[in-house]
Amino acid sequence: MPDVSFHDLSSLDATRRAGLLKRAESDLSVFVEKVRPIIQAVRDEGDAALIRFARDLDKANVAEGELKVSEAEFDAAFDKVEKDVVESIGFGIENIRHFHEEQKPETMWLKEVRPGAYAGDRYTPIASVALYVPRGKGAFPSVTMMTSVPAVIAGVPQIAIVTPPTSDGSVDAATLVAARLAGVETVYKCGGAQAVAAVAYGTETVKPALKIVGPGSPWVVAAKSVLSSIINTGLPAGPSEAIIFADDSVDGGLAALDLLIEAEHGPDSSAYLVTHSRKVAEAALAALPDHWSRMTEQRVDFSRAVLTGERGGVVLTASLEDSYRFINDYAPEHLEILSKEPFAHLGHITEAAEILMGPHTPVTLANFVLGPNAVLPTSRWARTYGPLSVTDFVKRSSVGYVTSAAYPELALHARRLARYEGFSSHENAVSEIRDRYLAG
């Protein structure tokens, strides 16, 4: 068995240090070329291409006319999912709803910027949004919860989920339960690049959408890149990644336990334990075999591939300051601060999409039931993006209203600036020409 990757940061040169920052989709060029014919086929052939790709790529038998989940399939899903799981889905949705309701902006606000001159913002829902729910390495009703709830709160009138079908042509039952409990009743049986193409262009069954959100494989990320001029592709959410930051106040075994959370998503994930304590690092390495003994074979294989590969393992730093610097350079999707005094570290972290504080706040809670959104920017995009939110499902319009009393002063200054910039029509629109029309 290969050893878990161990990176002594102080001994790495700039090139090797930069290599630790790479993610699975750092170079999408290979995937971009592979998704282009898939996208073109969906554009040209519509439903027929989706059914063919379901068979050839997802190994799923979707019958003609059954790309959209029926009401009967929704109803049957509740009988297939154990009642305690349905209860937990409802529990998570309730917390997610409470959190996201606080994000909803007021419909409109106006400020009097000058006496009689008002300016503000007005928020309206995006007319149509597609929610991508992956399934390649498991079933993810949690992604359904995280994407559906804020879309419903925002008031999006046309919400549709796209998700890969199972081998028998159905959709994961828990995903359907989560969709209905969240308030979404439209689900299409398509995934991968073909799903992105379907909601971008539309097919006989799939209605086109203005925007698509949700995490996905490099195939999905590549398709979003290719189609970004056709459909708004939202925040960049690729394969899972996490940093577990541990100071010397916690047990390394606990750090190892949480290191495996995101590492088990798949071999394209990224996961590091970052610590300045050699004792913590060594304890974490020693604890991993026991943790692996309590996991399923598939998840052991996935997490071991990550932690023994180039995008995971243990990073030993020379100091707390070096740890902070590495974390901010990495800009992780998920960050745990494992410390008895987590708030002492928080002020030093500026680049992370999600920051979970203390030993009682593992990523697991945030992924399912805590409330904040778990659809997060990956590949260092946390430097400019935040988590998925209600505001991702609305658009903002500026609103202005100027009274007759306020107009002359604003017109004077606008006229001067229009003349300076050389825009004669701009200048004319606030000149005596307008005054004559208004006087009439």
Protein Blocks (a to p, Z undefined) as FASTA:
>chain_A
ZZdddddfklpcfklmmmmmpcfklpmmlmmmmmmmmmmmmmmnommmmmmmmmmmnopa
cdehilpccfklmmmmmmmpcfklmmmmmmmmmmmmmmmmmmpccfbdcddfbghiacdd
dddddfbdcddddfkloccfklmmmmmmmmmmnopabdcddddddfkopacfklmmmmmm
nopabdcddehjllmmmmmnopaklccdfbdcddddfklmmmmmmmmmmpcgbjaddddd
ddddddfkbcfklmmmmmmmmmmnpmkbccddddfbfklmmmmmmmmmmmmmmpcfklmm
mmmmmmmmmkgcjdddfbfklmmmmmmmnopabdcdddfblmlmmmmpmbdfbdcedjkl
cfklmmmmnopacbdceehllmmpccddfklmcccdddddddfklmmmmmmmmmmmmmmn
opaklmmmmmmklmmmmmZZ
